[in-house]
Amino acid sequence: MGLSNNAFGGHVFWDADTWMFPALILQHPELARSIVDYRFKTLAGAIANAKSDGYAGAQYAWESGRTGKEDTPPGLVYRHERHINGDVALAQWQYYLATGDKAWLEARGYPVLKATADYWVSRVTFVKDKDRYEIREVVPPDENADLVNNSAYTNAIAKMNLDIAAMAAKAIGTAPNPKWTVTAKKMYVPFDAANNRFIAFDNYKGY
């Protein structure tokens, strides 16, 4: 089931896609392939997760097991750590960039990229008076923050996910969903103009 260990019931987290994958694709490509293939094999479970929460596309589980359906125990706020979708998508694209395997991209990578991008389009909130898209009520990588609006990491990797899906579509000769580009261009990422820096999430008080 990808890469994991006995901790947390043997479930797979973003650690595999974001922290292990980049090193493995260069040193042990066969292990890196197991990570991206696992996400393809559990795509049906991710689609079921999204549907159960009222969204389109695929919502990859925070704690993912054999089926890809959400295995995070009920009631835990970590179920809302939605940046996992972007983490999964980035690893898929990195695999293609490292291997140049267009047949793999078309058959396995693109279905994941398309479904994750479609999720973000249905998950965002458009704020008309500010002409931007926001992602509300998520848990950022700083899990101690609990639920927040507009996690900088989540919004940034969602934007990347949308852009990657469009690039992948063009790479395999299919038309991307125009909503991906529109949403990516207007994705809000919290920024403190006075101090010229991004901030972790809306109303962040740390330093």
N, C-alpha and C positions, 0 to 999 in steps of 0.2 A: 504494500500500500504506500508506495513512495518511500520517503525516508522518515523514520520516527524512532522511538524507543519505548521502553516500558512505562515511562512517565505519562501521566494524563491518559491512562487506558490505551496507550499505543496510538493515540490519535495524531493526525497530521495537522500542522499549523503553518503559518506563513514563514516560519523558520526555514523550511525546506526550499520554498520558492525564492525567498529574498536573501537569506544568509548563506545557505549551503550551495545553492545552484550556481552562482557566478564562479565560484572556485572549481566546482566539479566539472563544469562544461569544458574547462581548459585542461584539467588534470585527469578526470575520470568520466569521459563523456557518456559511457554506458550507464553510470549511476545518475548523471544529470538527466538522461533520457527517461529514466524511471519516474522522475518527478513530474515532467510534463505529460508523460503518458498516463500517470495516475489521475491527473486533473481531467484528461480527456475521458477516461473510463468512468469517472464519477460526474460527468456533465449532466446526466439525467437526474441525479440526486440534487445537483445545484439548481437545475430548472424547477424541480419540485419545491425546493426551499423558497425560491422567488415567488412561485405561484401561491404558496400557502400564506405568504405575507402580502399578497396583492400586487406584486410587481411583475414586470416582463423579464425576459432573458433568464440569466443564471445568477443565483446568489450562492457563492461558495461558502461552505460551512466554516465557522471559526474553528470548531473541533470536528475534524472530518475522519470518518472511518471507512468501512468497506463500501458503503453505498454512496457516500458523499452527502447524505442528508445530515442535518444539523444534529450533532451529538453533544453539544454543550448542555450540561444539565439545566433543566427548566428553572427560570428565576434568576440565573446569573446574567449580569449586565453585559458580559463579554460576548453574548450573542449579537450584540450590536457593533462589533468591531469589523465594520464593513470594508475597511481598506484591504481586506483579504482578496477581494475581487481584483483590484488593481495589481496586487502582488502576484497573483496567479497569471494575469495577462502579461505582465512584464517578463516573467520567466519564459512564457511561450514565445514571445518576440525575440528574446535574447537567444533562445535555442535556434530559431531560424537564422538570425544574424550570424551566429557562430558556425552553423553548418551549411547554410545556403540551400537547404533541402526544401525546394518548392513543393515537391509532391507531399512531403510531411505537412507543410504549412496548409496546403489546400485540404488535405484529408483530416488532419487532427488539430493543428494549431488554430486555423481560422474559425472553426466552429466554436471553440472556447472564446476567442477574441470577440467574435460577433455577439455571442450570448452575454458576455460580461459588459460589453458596451451598451447593448440594449437594456441591460439592467440599470445602468446609470441614467440613461435617458428617462426611464420611468421612475427613478428614485429621487431625482433632483426636484427642487422647488424653484420656480421662476419668480423673482421679485421684480415686479413690473416697474416700480418707481425708481429702482436702482439698475434696471436692465442687466440683471445678472442671475446666474443659477447658483443655488446654495444646496448644501447637503446637511440636513439637520438630524439631531438625535442619533449620534454615533459615539462609539468609544474610540478615542485616538490611540496611537501606539503607547502613550502614557496612560496606562490602564487605571492609575489612581485618580485620573481626572473624572471618571464616571462618564455619564452622557453629556455631550457638548454639541454645540452647533458649529459647523464649518471648521472641522479639524484641518489644519493646513496640510498635513500629510495626506489625509484621506482625499481632500479635494484635489490636491496636486496629482496624486496617482490616478484618480478617476479621470482627470483631464488627459493624462498620459495614456490611459487605457483607451479612451475615445479616439485619440490621435493615432495610436498604434493600430486599432481596428481598421481605420480608414486606410492607412498605409498598407496593411496586409491585404485588404480587399483589392487595392490597385495592383499589388504584387502578383495576385493570382488571376487578375483580369476580370474581376467582378465589380459591380457598382457598390460603393459604400452607402450606408444609410446617411442621407444628408443631415439628419438630426444629430449625428455624432459630432460633426464639425461645428455646427451651430452651438451645441451645448458646450463643447470644449472651449470655444472662443470666448464664451461668456461665463466660464466657471470662475467663481469668486474664490480667491485664496487670501486669508486675512493678512494684512500688511500694516505695519506701524510706520506711517510716512514720517512722523516726527523723528523717529530714531533710525529710519531707513533699514528696517528689518521685517521679516515675516514673523508672525506670532503664532503660537501653537494652535489657538482656536479663539473663537469670539469670547471677549471678556476675560482673556487670560491675564492673570495677575503675577505670574512668575517673572524671573529674570534670566 
